[in-house]
Amino acid sequence: MHRTIRRLAGCFTMGLAALGTASAKADNWPQWRGVANDGISPERNLPVQWNASENVAWRHPLPGPAGSTPVVWGDRIFLTTVDAEGNLLLMCISSEGKTLWQQTIDKGNQDVRGDEGNSASNSPVTDGTHVWAMVASGVLGCYTMDGEERWKFNVADRYGKLDIQFGMTSTPVLDQGKLFLQLIHGDGRDKTEEARVVCLDGLSGKEIWSRKRLTGATQENEHSYTSPIIYRDAERSYLVTHGGDYAIAYRLEDGEEIWRCGLNPHGASYHPTLRFVASPAAGEGMIIIPSAKNGPVVSLSADAKGEIEEQSKAILWRHDKGTPDVPSPLYHEGLVYLCRENGVLVCVDAKTGEIVYENRLFSDRYRASPVYADGKIYAVARTGVISVVRAGREFELLAQNEMGEQVSSSPVVANGRIYVRTFDALYAIGN
């Protein structure tokens, strides 16, 4: 049931999460959720209707399927994928749809639950000078824009064997030259300490700081498939990690814990399989925190401190049920969009937590996270149907576009185009 705790007091000005260089442009898409790590693009005049052949600038076949989202800087597109031999690749594709180079990151792809994913699920990140890519085996590498390897290592060699059922699929986040990793995993037993949060120097790969991430989570809940985000406004900035029953924030400078918010209370009612896949999202003065399996979703004040109890004033509102299971929330202009795994789009007033509308899109599984651009919300179904919904308080379905190919990657909006990565190809939609 929906339960409003209190209204948000005040309003914070959100800033862009600065990447490795100060020249990160808004028309690039340098990491999984865009420039500010929020799934929002300022692009205009984007197409509303298309299909696999109409209103498509080009289609570039890929050597194998994957769920990782491409990233874009200028005239270059980077993505991770697999090939028929099981190699895990980082590919660079031009804005004209031509392969410029590819590097083998690791060998030995692992398929996950049939069509649900594989070891190329982590998305790359770039600052326009270098590109970083990680795969589910834990191998992480840094490359120049022309494909020259700068450094590469397996995080398991530094921080211990990765004990996680479907691989370490979390995507690193880059901020001001630092690479942040959440390595949330474990053997499922009590009192284990496998999980870590790590900050690396992007250019050298050397450790800046590392913190154990202790939560007391057990069983499947020790495994997390989410990605960290950076929250930033005019007064504060910090890293938000998600998994092991908690969302936890850390200081960017030294990894000191700022707050933690539990979503799976320990005790007699403990849910043994509430492992997290959907990542948090930043809004104006708030963090939207999902859980899993129709569990709670919480809006937390960005100025929270310490251990957040269920009745804490730091909780702005809470829905006890109805979280997205895989797609991450999207915040835009006072509204929160929750795309559930069954294709139901829920629009929530960000201040009050009241549900504005709840409508079904194309009926299917949903694994991709929705994005905002040009006054519209783009949501991608697993079978490749992309619903375009007008942003705002009134539900209006503008189009449902059929790609005709399987998709679990989130859409990307950059330089006047929408890029859609299917299991078979990369599409550039638009002029």
Phi, psi and omega in degrees: 000148177284138180219117178273125181272307175192167180277151176289127177260124178088173181216134182251146177271119181279138174252161175288142176284102184298134181268206188294336176233160181284355186264016178300119185263148183294337181274002169270170173225081195276351177209178191312315183252024173091190187301312183262013177063031185233002178076021184242136176237142177275004184300148179236170174057045178269154179292150176256324182239139175193174169213195186296341182235334183263138181062031178247125179290318176194161175232123182246112180298145179247154186285350180183170183279160174188163179252000181291148180269136176293161170234154188228134170221115180061236183262020181234139180239132181241140175207155173260148182200178174244164171238181186295337180271001180086013175283141176260116193246149162253121181248145172244122183239137181284163177292354174263001176087030179241139175288123179268320177193165172213148179235140174276117180278317181200172177237150177102067179290143177243117174284145184240117175049051178068254185264011185279341179163182177204193186285352175259055180259340178283139178268150176286176173214144181219155174243012181088352176242321178228163174228136181246141180217140178231148175239171191292343176287347181103357178285129183233131181225157177240134184224153173285171179295342178262007173094005179282129180286129177264315175200160179200139175202166175261125182299335178294331178290331180269321193241012175099155181306137180275115181251087183210131194301315186250018177090160181277086187267006179293137179270129176297156175241137182253133179212117175052046176082359179252141180252123183250131181237139166249119181250079185259111184197179178165174185271002176084000181263164179294151169059038174258158189226042184285326189291142179217157168240132191229141173242125181244152167286123186297322185284326184254339186079003181282148181289134172263312171205160178215136181230136169293143181245092186264125182228344185079006178295147178226174177057216184296340184292344175291344183263130179233137179242022179271176174235147179288161174228163172256127169263135178212132168222193185293341186248339188205158171210143179197168178267135175246121177250160189213118178154168181063040178078351187226149157263132184226135179255144182228146173297137180292329187288318189221001178080010178294135182289137180257309178207161172218140183232117182274144178237000181220085188303135178282142181139204185296330183265014183301128179275119188281349184230033181268058177282144188266140176237318178287134181272158175293168177225145179265138172236191179285103179076016183209159171241127177266118189243112177274174172231245181194162170052051178063023179278198186283157166231136190234141169256120185247135177297137183293342179265020180297154178219145171070203180281123184266112176278163185299328181264012183296146176292345178289341177276113183284317172200163182213133168256123183288339178221164170099016179296150164296142180271324182236308180295138179281151178296161178229129177248134174204124173047054172082006178235145175247129179252124179244112178263107183285163187293346178262006177092009175275123178264121181249125177255127187236137172293121188292333181278317187260337186082000179291139177285123180277313173205166180212104186227147179274136171271208175298130186285114185186178166285147176232123179242334180281152176269140180290153176232160177246137171195144171057036178076016186225156173253130178250121181233132190248124176276158185298328179275007173095013175270123183253115179272136177245119185239136177292130178291145178135185188278348177251127179288125176218111178276114184273326183194157169228111189255127185262119177276335180076013180219153181293141181219131167231357178278145177285147178290158181233137178238119182200140172053042174081009181229160168253125178256128179237122178260111176266180176291343185253332190201168169254127180253139168251113185256127182121194184292000000 
